[in-house]
Amino acid sequence: MAFLSTLFTIFLVLTPGAIYGYECPGEGRFPDTSTCGVFIDCITKDRGFSVTKDNCNGFAYNATSRTCSTELCASRHERSITNEYPPFSQICENQPNRFMCASCKTLVHCVKGQAFVRQCTGNSYCTDKHGFGGAVCYPDEPDECLCLKPNEFRVDPYDPQRFFSCENVGSRPESYKCPDGKNFDEGSAQCVNQAGFPECVKSGTFANPQNCGEYYSCIPLRHGWVQKFYMCSGNHLFNERTKSCEDPCTLKFVCQQEGRFPDPLNMQHYFECFMEFGQMVQLRYQCPHGYMWSEESFGTGKCVEATEEYADYPFAHCDIPDDHCPDTDPCLQNPCFTGVACTFTSIAPFYTCGPCPAGYVGDGETCNALQCAVGFAGIGGDCAPDSDLDGYPDTELGCSSKYCRRDNCINRPNSGQEDADGDGLGDACDLDADGDGFNSNSDNCPLIANPQQQDTDSDGQGDVCDNCPAVPNPSQRDVDGDQVGDACDDDLDNDGSLNAADNCPSLANSNQVDADGDGIGDVCDNCPLHPNPGQEDGDQDLLGDACDSNADSDGDGVDNDVDNCPSVANSNQLDVDGDGSGDACDADSDNDGVDDTIDNCVMIPNPGQMDSNGDGLGDACITDFDGDKIDDLDDNCIKNPNVHATDFRQLQMVALEPQSASAPPVWVIYDDGAEIHQIVNSDPALAVGDHVMIDVDFDGTFFIEDTSDDDFVGFVFGYQSNARFYVVAWKKSPQNWFANAERGVTLKVVDSATGPGPALRDALWLTGSTPNQATLLWHDGSIGWTPNVAYRWQLHHRPTIGTIRFYLYQGTNLVMDSGNIYDDTLQGGRLGLYCFSQEEIIWSNVKYTCEDSVPQAMFDDLPQHLKDVVNASGIGTKSLFNSESGSLDGHLAQYEPGHPKSYASNSAPSMRWVPKKPCN
């Protein structure tokens, strides 16, 4: 054609030798050194080469990049390039100096962003080859441009406006081009506009055969058409016969008697109905392509060639998906919350749920009980006063939950409601809890009747409740829970290895693996790859000194050497697929081949992404998000399979002044780890749980029974080591002892250079900040605690935005609100309890939950840049509080300053568990 540049091609099979004075060194594109801007394409053919000679239109050829460069040949004068072929200029916009394919038959030389076109001839097609630096006309490649099947239309892989037809396998493609504004659709073998609709060929209104929920009208003009587009609502499709949107599910066929019947939705299909074992069986079949079901008489027929009659059926041109209409009534699967009405609908997911029951909120499918305000107890909005804030109402309620039962000890917190003798009076306020005639304070088995008080081993535990009656063991420790105390159990962990030969005597490990050969099994070795038989752990971070570098780049409390996401804070180290890469930095946490950003079950492998109700949450995780076998409604942490309930039974005891001669604390555990008592006066100490939390809500009730002292009670969060943690401490009265301690609540971040010892002890006593020890973040000195009064705390820690908020209630009154406190020193850690020189403390009804949403009050007070972070992350906000704030007008007992107190001496802090009895 006249507008094409001259293209010289030698269609000979040549052995390697000089061609145009140039010898092909192999297959590829090479410069003609004799002429500036000329290059030669050498294409392997049989035992030689097919050679094509071409040029760069006056520009030099760059042999290194294999492109036409921007350097002019000497024969060409400097001037701007004239765009030789404007229709192809857009191809060169992103690759201004390269060889590109515009279509299967069109190659473009891009020079300084301008297009110079070459046509591929014969059996050559445009394809991209590395040895040619880009596109080249190459024989019988690529497959996308060839006829691989007979009687088909194929879209051009480079230009969706172009397509080609194939008569037979291997025949030469016949090229075509759709009108401007339209692309070729292989599925319908039609040119369709860019909205996906066929082009107009006759006037009228028609369904879009690719999606019959859409339709279009064609209005003829003198030259061409006006085409308008529409969409049906809901699950409706366009019926070309009635010219209206209708619900195809109303025409769904159901077998009533035996025979073969046409499918009213698609005449290419038919149903066979027959009785089997007393039930009607319905099977659906499809006629061959180009055939339709013809009914000869009621219940009989056959497949015949399709006729115009086919077009008279309601959705004749629609390819209706098999799952468009349900096979059965989904309400039979009880998808709604218990007691909520389910109604069948014709719109996916084909059912609707009624409103939640009274006292619940939600969409009917999921209903959550309304929380009672602080100072009340109950469930589902059925609430009554709760004087001791232990989660049980003072009076009986009508709801069915255990939290609706009357508190068996109204004025003393006992969230476990233990009642050993079943007399309706809780052990916490029953002077004779087991009814054996002995006062509980002196009874050596206070929860099991033993009027003889026999104690063979004189350990203070009566024989009837002593799990080692012949061996003294006051703590009654029983690691494996087999009712045989550790002191007399020859296999503490019940793993089949006797204690003397067990390399982890307190933690089951039947395989006894010990990778570093230090005599400590891997499951209990704090440095499993570094020999350390002494298991020294100076900073009590559960990582042994032998492998603890104390390097923590992301501030999450996990040493870089063992951190599965060393650059992304993830103190809980979640790794649900066990690939060694933490979920926080794993693009596909569950390794199901679906990236987390689009995975509808991030923590449970579900490559099929089935989502029956279309709510965006996959079926695999709809009731159990993290796959821990705990229903989300009962799970404290629905996104952490390692945490599902509050449990402080596995406490790590941390002495913050270990060299002191004072008595260590004595911790007693109730309510399956949700209520903790500390009964003696001690130096500062922590009792830290084993669950690691990041974004957390931490609630509990303070109750101090001691009336003679006035010191500290509190809790810790974000615990990473004995030198790094947040502590909330409440002092009853001011006192100048080691330093000045003011009345009220303080929140500090401890980042101690020394760790436990006098310096840290003094820093904790002081109300202010201490360099290199602790920083005061907030203090409210308005009130101190009062003995035998229940107080409820609520803490929200969101390390992801470096924000903390603390609330304190007395009864129903909010007496403290810290406002937002900003600190990002510690990016998560463990939770625990804190006491300093104070005895007879109860922490009751303690709860912690993983929360990545931000409380509304916290969000409202955030600076704009943090609000932007919350909004961008999509973590959302929520309102947590129903109670109104109030004031506290109470008597504050005063403490007379004096000398440091003396204590009964014990060798180490102790802990014992009180087993929970069933409530009667």
ROGU-639135 format. One line per 3 residues: number of its first residue (from 0); for each residue x, y, z of C-alpha. Coordinates in pm, whole numbers. Example, Ala and Ser with C-alpha at 12.3 -4.5 7.8 and 13.67 -1.06 7.14 Angstrom:
<pts>
0 = 1230/-450/780; 1367/-106/714
</pts>
This chain:
<pts>
0 = 0/0/0; 122/346/-89; 121/489/263
3 = 354/220/399; 731/262/409; 924/31/183
6 = 982/-308/345; 1254/-531/199; 1221/-902/275
9 = 1417/-1198/140; 1196/-1506/144; 1483/-1752/105
12 = 1621/-2019/332; 1976/-1904/386; 2265/-2065/564
15 = 2462/-1834/792; 2655/-1605/569; 2678/-1250/444
18 = 2347/-1092/349; 2348/-728/237; 2711/-740/347
21 = 2602/-857/693; 2628/-1204/847; 2351/-1323/1086
24 = 2522/-1425/1411; 2200/-1588/1526; 1833/-1504/1565
27 = 1758/-1147/1661; 1770/-784/1550; 2111/-649/1455
30 = 2249/-320/1317; 2369/-283/959; 2707/-127/1031
33 = 2737/-8/675; 2435/221/688; 2317/443/977
36 = 1969/360/1103; 1937/33/912; 1883/-293/1100
39 = 1837/-656/1000; 1593/-906/1152; 1731/-1259/1144
42 = 1460/-1522/1200; 1549/-1889/1229; 1406/-2100/949
45 = 1497/-2461/887; 1881/-2469/895; 1928/-2103/810
48 = 1761/-1768/849; 1482/-1568/693; 1615/-1213/673
51 = 1431/-882/673; 1597/-545/632; 1437/-226/768
54 = 1533/122/889; 1462/373/1167; 1331/650/941
57 = 1642/867/966; 1736/787/1325; 2023/572/1444
60 = 1964/214/1557; 2083/139/1913; 2225/-215/1916
63 = 2234/-227/2298; 1868/-148/2364; 1761/-288/2023
66 = 1549/22/1958; 1547/318/1723; 1724/588/1919
69 = 1660/964/1926; 2001/1028/1766; 1974/1151/1409
72 = 2173/999/1128; 2406/1247/959; 2197/1243/644
75 = 1893/1374/826; 1862/1739/931; 1746/1830/1281
78 = 1373/1887/1275; 1065/1780/1465; 925/1442/1372
81 = 622/1430/1151; 378/1176/1284; 346/944/990
84 = 45/745/1119; -168/941/1370; -415/654/1445
87 = -132/458/1608; 35/740/1800; -136/650/2128
90 = 49/317/2124; 378/502/2169; 269/721/2460
93 = 410/491/2731; 693/342/2524; 824/632/2310
96 = 1124/437/2173; 1032/76/2116; 894/-174/1864
99 = 527/-240/1946; 233/-449/1817; -78/-254/1719
102 = -262/-563/1594; -186/-918/1483; -75/-781/1145
105 = 54/-435/1236; 398/-354/1382; 481/-1/1498
108 = 827/159/1529; 803/415/1810; 1063/693/1774
111 = 1049/986/2013; 683/896/2084; 581/892/1719
114 = 452/593/1524; 595/445/1203; 392/148/1080
117 = 492/-180/916; 252/-455/804; 329/-823/861
120 = 275/-1027/547; 200/-1388/465; 201/-1621/761
123 = 389/-1372/982; 220/-1202/1276; 328/-939/1523
126 = 469/-1080/1846; 707/-971/2120; 1052/-1134/2125
129 = 1332/-1058/2369; 1608/-1106/2112; 1447/-841/1891
132 = 1410/-580/2163; 1032/-583/2125; 786/-655/1848
135 = 875/-838/1528; 683/-992/1239; 737/-1361/1311
138 = 605/-1670/1130; 314/-1856/1294; 329/-1678/1628
141 = 167/-1596/1864; -111/-1854/1915; -355/-1573/1998
144 = -336/-1460/1634; -375/-1804/1477; -670/-2023/1384
147 = -665/-2304/1639; -1032/-2407/1607; -1269/-2423/1309
150 = -1564/-2188/1265; -1480/-1938/1534; -1433/-1564/1576
153 = -1141/-1441/1785; -1063/-1099/1922; -728/-947/1827
156 = -511/-971/2140; -363/-627/2078; -673/-433/1972
159 = -1017/-525/2114; -1183/-332/1828; -1041/-583/1579
162 = -1126/-949/1536; -1069/-1229/1287; -1261/-1529/1163
165 = -1131/-1884/1121; -1281/-2128/872; -1060/-2424/964
168 = -772/-2510/1195; -458/-2356/1043; -644/-2149/784
171 = -539/-1787/728; -735/-1553/960; -968/-1303/793
174 = -940/-971/974; -1225/-731/1056; -1276/-419/1258
177 = -1574/-313/1470; -1718/38/1424; -1558/311/1635
180 = -1674/302/1994; -1734/-73/1988; -1524/-374/2086
183 = -1554/-735/1980; -1707/-976/2232; -1600/-1338/2176
186 = -1881/-1475/2392; -2158/-1339/2176; -1943/-1308/1861
189 = -2072/-953/1823; -1939/-601/1820; -2065/-445/2141
192 = -2035/-95/2272; -1802/-26/2560; -2088/-69/2807
195 = -2108/-434/2697; -2426/-410/2486; -2467/-542/2127
198 = -2489/-288/1849; -2827/-194/1710; -2941/-377/1395
201 = -3318/-321/1424; -3549/-95/1620; -3703/-208/1947
204 = -3609/-289/2307; -3391/-588/2380; -3223/-771/2669
207 = -2848/-771/2690; -2777/-1142/2632; -2464/-1123/2848
210 = -2664/-989/3143; -3040/-986/3108; -3068/-765/3413
213 = -2971/-496/3159; -3157/-397/2843; -3135/-138/2568
216 = -3348/36/2311; -3259/109/1948; -3410/413/1776
219 = -3338/446/1399; -3208/769/1252; -3152/859/888
222 = -2790/752/928; -2735/517/1217; -2901/459/1553
225 = -2961/614/1892; -2898/349/2160; -3015/393/2522
228 = -2930/168/2815; -3133/57/3119; -3104/-174/3419
231 = -3359/-385/3605; -3370/-368/3984; -3306/-649/4229
234 = -3305/-1000/4088; -3529/-913/3792; -3448/-977/3425
237 = -3579/-812/3110; -3859/-1008/2940; -3844/-927/2568
240 = -4196/-1058/2516; -4367/-830/2771; -4100/-558/2741
243 = -4073/-531/3119; -3846/-635/3405; -3978/-947/3575
246 = -3874/-1198/3836; -3775/-1520/3655; -3796/-1715/3979
249 = -4177/-1687/3968; -4160/-1913/3659; -3935/-2168/3825
252 = -4055/-2518/3742; -4150/-2764/4018; -4245/-3125/3935
255 = -4609/-3202/4010; -4641/-3533/3823; -4429/-3774/3623
258 = -4319/-3691/3268; -4089/-3463/3070; -4166/-3092/3068
261 = -4015/-2776/2913; -3817/-2539/3127; -4021/-2217/3123
264 = -3701/-2014/3161; -3499/-2169/2879; -3642/-2378/2594
267 = -3306/-2547/2540; -3366/-2728/2871; -3632/-2969/2992
270 = -3718/-3148/3317; -3776/-3514/3383; -4002/-3593/3677
273 = -4051/-3937/3832; -4137/-4096/4164; -3871/-4283/4359
276 = -3914/-4427/4706; -4234/-4231/4749; -4078/-3895/4660
279 = -4084/-3690/4343; -3743/-3664/4177; -3669/-3368/3945
282 = -3382/-3378/3695; -3290/-3106/3443; -3143/-3182/3099
285 = -3016/-2971/2809; -3079/-3021/2437; -2776/-3005/2205
288 = -2658/-2667/2083; -2901/-2527/1823; -3189/-2743/1948
291 = -3487/-2673/2171; -3738/-2884/2364; -4064/-2931/2180
294 = -4360/-3049/2384; -4568/-3299/2183; -4830/-3359/2452
297 = -4851/-3299/2823; -4551/-3472/2980; -4389/-3580/2653
300 = -4168/-3418/2391; -3827/-3423/2225; -3537/-3200/2122
303 = -3583/-3040/1778; -3396/-2777/1579; -3452/-2433/1728
306 = -3710/-2217/1548; -3842/-1865/1580; -4078/-2004/1843
309 = -3777/-2003/2073; -3778/-1624/2072; -4130/-1612/2213
312 = -4026/-1747/2550; -3992/-1488/2828; -3613/-1496/2866
315 = -3523/-1673/2543; -3197/-1482/2484; -3085/-1489/2846
318 = -2823/-1718/2989; -2973/-1749/3336; -2720/-1885/3589
321 = -2820/-2209/3759; -2798/-2044/4100; -3007/-1742/4001
324 = -3310/-1900/4167; -3276/-2122/4475; -3353/-2492/4447
327 = -3512/-2496/4792; -3651/-2249/5041; -3339/-2114/5221
330 = -3552/-2046/5531; -3550/-2421/5587; -3181/-2380/5680
333 = -3273/-2141/5965; -3046/-1855/5854; -3199/-1603/6094
336 = -3129/-1546/6464; -3321/-1775/6699; -3681/-1660/6722
339 = -3659/-1422/6424; -3903/-1477/6137; -3759/-1580/5798
342 = -3938/-1489/5474; -3859/-1631/5130; -3787/-1369/4860
345 = -3694/-1384/4495; -3389/-1163/4542; -3054/-1312/4648
348 = -2991/-1443/4906; -3361/-1534/4863; -3470/-1466/5220
351 = -3513/-1179/5462; -3498/-1187/5840; -3737/-1000/6062
354 = -3635/-764/6343; -3424/-883/6634; -3603/-975/6959
357 = -3653/-713/7226; -3325/-638/7400; -3117/-723/7094
360 = -2983/-519/6806; -2874/-634/6460; -2999/-722/6113
363 = -3212/-1020/6216; -2954/-1266/6092; -2706/-1163/6359
366 = -2846/-1017/6681; -2635/-893/6969; -2771/-845/7318
369 = -2783/-488/7438; -2534/-426/7716; -2656/-312/8050
372 = -2509/18/8168; -2232/12/8428; -2393/-45/8768
375 = -2654/-280/8621; -2650/-646/8523; -2860/-867/8300
378 = -2873/-928/7928; -3069/-820/7622; -3184/-497/7778
381 = -3339/-676/8078; -3130/-509/8346; -3135/-452/8722
384 = -2895/-282/8968; -2569/-464/9043; -2439/-322/9372
387 = -2103/-502/9375; -2040/-474/8998; -1965/-846/8958
390 = -2199/-894/8662; -2501/-1037/8848; -2814/-837/8938
393 = -2930/-778/9295; -3274/-912/9198; -3394/-1199/8980
396 = -3468/-1113/8617; -3693/-1281/8363; -3428/-1347/8094
399 = -3280/-1694/8058; -2908/-1616/8078; -2711/-1702/8390
402 = -2637/-1330/8416; -3009/-1276/8485; -3000/-1481/8806
405 = -3001/-1304/9139; -2653/-1244/9283; -2587/-1495/9561
408 = -2361/-1245/9737; -2493/-896/9670; -2241/-680/9856
411 = -1914/-863/9782; -1797/-925/9425; -1794/-1292/9324
414 = -1823/-1317/8947; -1792/-1697/8966; -2098/-1723/9195
417 = -1933/-2017/9376; -2169/-2190/9622; -2011/-2504/9761
420 = -2297/-2615/9982; -2571/-2513/9739; -2761/-2315/9999
423 = -2814/-2016/9769; -2566/-1804/9961; -2242/-1757/9770
426 = -1916/-1876/9921; -1787/-1519/9911; -2026/-1416/10189
429 = -2111/-1752/10350; -1938/-1783/10686; -1962/-2160/10651
432 = -1943/-2216/10278; -1954/-2597/10295; -2207/-2622/10580
435 = -1992/-2844/10801; -2014/-2623/11109; -1672/-2465/11074
438 = -1620/-2102/10984; -1473/-2069/10636; -1183/-1859/10769
441 = -1064/-2147/10987; -1199/-2447/10793; -914/-2648/10638
444 = -1151/-2748/10358; -1377/-2446/10329; -1557/-2577/10019
447 = -1598/-2945/10109; -1770/-3055/10430; -1525/-3223/10672
450 = -1644/-3189/11031; -1343/-3394/11154; -1095/-3145/10996
453 = -839/-3424/10948; -510/-3305/10789; -260/-3590/10774
456 = 28/-3393/10621; -38/-3075/10823; -25/-2850/10518
459 = -340/-2661/10608; -547/-2851/10354; -789/-3108/10496
462 = -754/-3460/10367; -1091/-3457/10190; -985/-3164/9970
465 = -608/-3222/9963; -488/-3348/9623; -179/-3486/9800
468 = -308/-3584/10146; 20/-3749/10249; 259/-3489/10105
471 = 251/-3125/10222; 148/-2896/9935; -39/-2584/10053
474 = -70/-2442/9698; -251/-2756/9570; -87/-2701/9231
477 = -202/-2956/8971; -56/-2883/8627; -236/-3155/8433
480 = -568/-3124/8619; -584/-3495/8701; -682/-3431/9066
483 = -340/-3553/9180; -128/-3266/9310; 208/-3198/9154
486 = 381/-3269/9485; 286/-3637/9459; 233/-3684/9084
489 = 514/-3879/8917; 405/-3743/8574; 307/-3380/8628
492 = 205/-3310/8269; 58/-3654/8194; 260/-3693/7873
495 = 384/-4044/7946; 732/-3938/8058; 801/-3960/8430
498 = 915/-3637/8591; 1271/-3753/8651; 1319/-3826/8279
501 = 1090/-3556/8139; 1273/-3262/7980; 956/-3054/8022
504 = 797/-3191/8340; 527/-2923/8358; 433/-2907/7990
507 = 324/-3208/7787; 572/-3309/7514; 554/-3678/7447
510 = 821/-3657/7173; 1074/-3495/7413; 1235/-3296/7128
513 = 1535/-3089/7244; 1694/-2915/6944; 1981/-2749/7133
516 = 2058/-3045/7358; 2050/-2846/7681; 1822/-3090/7861
519 = 1519/-2861/7826; 1249/-2968/7578; 1172/-2727/7296
522 = 813/-2665/7407; 929/-2521/7740; 1274/-2393/7639
525 = 1292/-2014/7636; 1582/-2043/7389; 1511/-2364/7194
528 = 1807/-2312/6958; 2061/-2187/7214; 2178/-2414/7498
531 = 2077/-2259/7832; 2001/-2526/8093; 1948/-2260/8359
534 = 1672/-2090/8156; 1783/-1749/8283; 1542/-1472/8183
537 = 1648/-1156/8359; 1385/-928/8207; 1104/-1187/8240
540 = 990/-1146/7879; 971/-1526/7829; 1277/-1514/7600
543 = 1592/-1651/7762; 1895/-1431/7814; 2101/-1663/7591
546 = 1903/-1556/7283; 1761/-1219/7390; 1935/-931/7211
549 = 1678/-678/7338; 1670/-536/6985; 1310/-459/6893
552 = 1278/-234/6589; 899/-218/6579; 835/-178/6954
555 = 605/-479/6985; 803/-649/7260; 932/-929/7038
558 = 1305/-953/6982; 1406/-895/6618; 1576/-1235/6601
561 = 1251/-1421/6668; 996/-1166/6541; 797/-1304/6247
564 = 734/-945/6133; 1040/-751/6251; 938/-428/6077
567 = 564/-438/6154; 438/-430/6514; 253/-755/6592
570 = 305/-841/6955; 69/-1141/6933; 283/-1295/6652
573 = -24/-1442/6480; 70/-1671/6189; -242/-1870/6100
576 = -85/-2055/5805; 235/-2135/5995; 464/-2021/5715
579 = 693/-1822/5944; 568/-1488/5815; 335/-1315/6062
582 = -14/-1228/5947; 63/-858/5991; 313/-874/5705
585 = 177/-1171/5508; -17/-1073/5197; -208/-1403/5213
588 = -241/-1489/5582; -425/-1818/5535; -230/-1927/5225
591 = -542/-1999/5020; -421/-1813/4712; -646/-1512/4776
594 = -479/-1191/4895; -600/-1060/5230; -717/-736/5069
597 = -991/-924/4883; -1019/-1247/5086; -1365/-1285/5242
600 = -1220/-1518/5510; -874/-1384/5590; -792/-1641/5859
603 = -952/-1957/5717; -843/-2105/5381; -1133/-2083/5133
606 = -998/-2057/4778; -1352/-2083/4637; -1460/-1769/4832
609 = -1815/-1906/4869; -2048/-1638/5009; -2405/-1769/4994
612 = -2579/-1461/5131; -2360/-1208/4953; -2272/-1016/5269
615 = -1901/-1005/5191; -1816/-1260/5462; -1730/-1606/5333
618 = -1935/-1908/5436; -1622/-2069/5585; -1596/-1803/5857
621 = -1949/-1669/5891; -1989/-1781/6254; -1625/-1838/6350
624 = -1402/-1574/6194; -1069/-1702/6325; -1136/-2076/6302
627 = -1075/-2151/6671; -1397/-2358/6699; -1550/-2093/6928
630 = -1861/-1919/6798; -1795/-1548/6746; -2081/-1463/6983
633 = -1887/-1635/7263; -1536/-1538/7152; -1347/-1255/7327
636 = -1116/-1222/7029; -1282/-1318/6703; -964/-1237/6508
639 = -719/-1426/6727; -750/-1806/6745; -522/-1811/7051
642 = -758/-1606/7270; -1128/-1669/7323; -1193/-1607/7695
645 = -1055/-1401/7983; -824/-1630/8178; -566/-1535/8441
648 = -508/-1889/8567; -161/-1903/8410; 1/-1611/8592
651 = 364/-1507/8569; 456/-1346/8901; 692/-1051/8869
654 = 859/-897/9176; 950/-534/9110; 1170/-514/9425
657 = 1308/-871/9437; 1578/-799/9696; 1329/-689/9959
660 = 1281/-897/10273; 912/-815/10265; 648/-1075/10200
663 = 569/-1155/9838; 207/-1137/9729; -31/-1432/9753
666 = -267/-1462/9458; -586/-1670/9468; -776/-1740/9147
669 = -1154/-1778/9113; -1413/-1786/8833; -1192/-1978/8588
672 = -937/-1698/8590; -1176/-1398/8575; -1155/-1311/8946
675 = -828/-1270/9136; -762/-1196/9504; -433/-1076/9657
678 = -443/-1127/10031; -116/-998/10187; 74/-670/10214
681 = 374/-682/9982; 631/-486/9790; 541/-383/9434
684 = 454/-685/9224; 273/-792/8910; 74/-1101/8821
687 = 81/-1119/8440; -143/-1335/8223; -26/-1533/7923
690 = -242/-1378/7649; -73/-1120/7428; -300/-837/7314
693 = -265/-548/7070; -577/-330/7041; -764/-419/7358
696 = -1053/-327/7587; -974/-423/7948; -1250/-399/8210
699 = -1279/-509/8572; -1402/-433/8921; -1182/-311/9209
702 = -1289/-404/9561; -1055/-351/9857; -1164/-508/10185
705 = -874/-385/10401; -977/-88/10618; -639/-15/10777
708 = -416/64/10481; -422/317/10199; -179/209/9927
711 = -180/105/9561; -412/-120/9365; -412/-135/8988
714 = -335/-325/8673; -85/-337/8387; -124/-361/8012
717 = 120/-371/7722; 357/-578/7940; 667/-664/7735
720 = 918/-724/8014; 970/-640/8380; 1117/-309/8263
723 = 862/-215/7995; 487/-191/8060; 200/50/8123
726 = 65/63/8478; -256/213/8617; -224/261/8995
729 = -477/398/9245; -368/538/9582; -622/588/9859
732 = -443/871/10042; -131/1086/9994; 187/964/10158
735 = 555/1055/10157; 751/732/10197; 1014/656/9933
738 = 893/969/9761; 574/1172/9748; 273/964/9645
741 = -41/1167/9589; -397/1048/9618; -574/934/9303
744 = -516/737/8985; -197/756/8778; -113/612/8439
747 = 255/563/8368; 463/409/8096; 752/217/8249
750 = 1066/203/8037; 1324/129/8302; 1696/130/8240
753 = 1754/-86/8550; 1451/-311/8568; 1326/-437/8907
756 = 1497/-289/9210; 1490/16/9439; 1507/268/9153
759 = 1199/126/8981; 1021/82/9315; 1073/448/9400
762 = 962/556/9052; 638/363/9094; 571/519/9433
765 = 631/873/9308; 332/1038/9146; 548/1219/8892
768 = 797/1109/8624; 1140/961/8693; 1409/983/8422
771 = 1514/647/8277; 1246/469/8481; 887/579/8431
774 = 695/864/8267; 370/997/8411; 112/1015/8130
777 = -191/1116/8338; -301/1174/8697; -641/1243/8852
780 = -623/1319/9223; -992/1387/9275; -1066/1074/9479
783 = -897/780/9645; -1051/440/9686; -1283/359/9973
786 = -1284/16/10141; -1569/-223/10065; -1692/-12/9773
789 = -1704/-159/9423; -1546/42/9141; -1555/-49/8773
792 = -1269/42/8541; -1274/46/8161; -955/85/7962
795 = -921/124/7585; -574/84/7437; -525/135/7064
798 = -149/116/6999; -215/130/6624; -300/499/6673
801 = -103/547/6998; -410/631/7205; -527/527/7555
804 = -844/613/7747; -943/523/8103; -1281/543/8276
807 = -1367/475/8640; -1719/424/8777; -1858/403/9128
810 = -2191/230/9093; -2364/397/8802; -2163/718/8826
813 = -1867/797/8605; -1614/948/8845; -1307/966/8619
816 = -1247/1008/8247; -885/1049/8145; -971/1183/7803
819 = -748/1067/7520; -390/997/7628; -136/978/7347
822 = 163/746/7373; 298/489/7130; 597/361/7327
825 = 466/6/7359; 289/-158/7065; 93/-416/7261
828 = 179/-684/7515; 30/-889/7799; -219/-786/8067
831 = -187/-825/8442; -262/-704/8794; -58/-469/9014
834 = -34/-416/9388; 207/-219/9604; 193/-237/9983
837 = -179/-317/9984; -360/-631/10099; -708/-779/10069
840 = -769/-675/9708; -1030/-826/9478; -1025/-788/9101
843 = -1361/-928/8995; -1559/-974/8674; -1241/-905/8477
846 = -1280/-906/8099; -1054/-839/7806; -1149/-834/7440
849 = -958/-775/7120; -1098/-464/6955; -975/-305/6634
852 = -1262/-56/6621; -1225/280/6798; -1479/388/7062
855 = -1682/682/6940; -1582/908/7231; -1215/834/7167
858 = -1256/900/6795; -1438/1229/6852; -1143/1362/7054
861 = -870/1251/6815; -669/1513/6624; -759/1524/6257
864 = -449/1337/6139; -538/1038/6358; -902/1053/6249
867 = -770/1030/5895; -570/719/5991; -882/555/6139
870 = -1096/645/5839; -834/529/5590; -783/196/5767
873 = -1154/117/5766; -1142/-6/6128; -1450/198/6217
876 = -1586/339/6539; -1835/220/6796; -2023/354/7095
879 = -1952/160/7412; -2119/341/7697; -2484/358/7796
882 = -2447/504/8142; -2442/871/8219; -2155/1031/8402
885 = -2213/1137/8759; -2031/1254/9069; -1896/1082/9376
888 = -1957/1233/9717; -1792/998/9964; -1594/1004/10283
891 = -1220/971/10226; -1044/800/10518; -702/943/10601
894 = -381/750/10659; -136/864/10920; 218/858/10777
897 = 450/628/10963; 731/378/10927; 751/114/10657
900 = 530/-177/10742; 656/-519/10851; 521/-838/10702
903 = 520/-1208/10764; 805/-1347/10555; 760/-1602/10276
906 = 1018/-1726/10030; 830/-1653/9707; 501/-1522/9576
909 = 233/-1788/9575; -74/-1862/9373; -355/-2109/9415
912 = -665/-2190/9217; -1011/-2228/9365; -1201/-2476/9146
915 = -1537/-2356/9023; -1843/-2547/9138; -2166/-2565/8937
918 = -2427/-2313/9046; -2747/-2460/9190
</pts>
